[in-house]
Amino acid sequence: MDCLEITGGASLNGKLIVSGAKNAALPILAATILSKNPVAIANLPNVADIRTFLKLLELLGGGYVKENEIFTIDASKIACVVAAYDIVKTMRASILVLGPLLARYGECRVSLPGGCAIGQRPVDLHLKAMEKMGANISIEEGYIHAKAPRGLKGATIVFDKISVTGSENAVMAAALAKGKSEIVNCAKEPEVVQLCETIAKSGVKIDGIGGDAIEIEGTGGEAPNIPPIRVIPDRIEAGTYLCAAAITNGSLTLERVEPRHMTAVTDKLRQMGFAFEFGADTIRILKSAQIRPVEIVTAEYPGFPTDMQAQMMALATQAEGNSAIEERLFENRFMHVGELARMGAKIALRGNTATISGKTKLIGADVMATDLRASSALVLAALAASGKARIHRIYHLDRGYERMEEKLRAIGAQIERKKEPN
Ligand code: UD1
């Protein structure tokens, strides 16, 4: 197992290229199951979750070739419709194969995702959507067994709660259903929008993309041809590196980013005292003489992303005064609080609100990563801390950040990946 060793205190400056968005790439990979032909995908991030999903597609009978940074995925002929526990347990997003397998093959078995560090995270909304389209669902030996031997039927699906992957599953299933579907209270995240646009480009009629309710005219089982696609930039990776510059008093330019997807994060950073220069696909953050405290409430897009909450908490430890962060999407998504405290952060938790007292002097320590974004908060704190910090269990970080230590080192961080001593 690897750990990261960081000697804090260096200011991070220069340029950094943002990778493709993991959360956009995962549903696009799932959608290749719907396609009649192989699908060429550019800007696929080289992170563990994507490698796991490619492996899942292989286990289902698909394959891929990689040429000049373009992955051509052939999941057009699936030999097996079972997503086994061993792979699903390592990545919850495996649930994304449910909609496409069921829609294309009329039956599938997908292991129920297990417990998760950031709360209960049920999949009831996914299942209700499939049932609404006529699927018969049963839970057998820890597996979701979904059947629709005569194909799915278009339906009105009203999500009680906005779900990103739930909406994505519904969209993929509806694309091959017979007749029109309406998805109400659909997630509007840019990653959901890219999936809808990808499917629409294959000839499936989708109205209202990016809105609360979308209408999909299903093909009645006929597989469309998904054209080549370039994955959108990762807004969470971009936000994390903006925080890295901010917490180390640096000025940094992000390249290959989509500034329009970043508004909730850049607005909060601006309130904290940071100025920005925006280009068509660049964002430059400028250093600030003083960091002001902030109030953040997480929400669905276009609100403040829960996936940036932990990173902003690390930054808030360096603000002059008290900040408050309320987590509205997931219970138990404050696992980083205790670890940040080990580096000297003063954070009080009450229910789903954290109050961060600033400014505190952070001191490097041994800390444990608990989930993907919590891990990046620990990296940020370590970059600002005096002395050496060691971050353990960074396999969480590797799930979603491509070459993080290389990218940070290139802009001035003292960071090294080491083997954990046994
Ligand atoms: C996706 C993202 C994740 C992000 C989250 C919220 C991917 C691969 N992952 O996760 O990084 O943190 O959106 O922006 O895109 N819920 C239910 N029943 C369900 C499904 C969800 O109650 O069937 C609840 C969840 O517990 C949570 C809320 O709905 O409280 C939102 O979760 P959801 O949007 O589904 O998250 P994911 O799609 O799993």
Residues whose N, C-alpha, C, O or C-beta is under 5 A from the ligand:
A	BS01	UD1	N23 A93 R121 P122 V123 D124 L125 H126 K161 I162 S163 V164 T165 G166 T306 D307 L329 F330
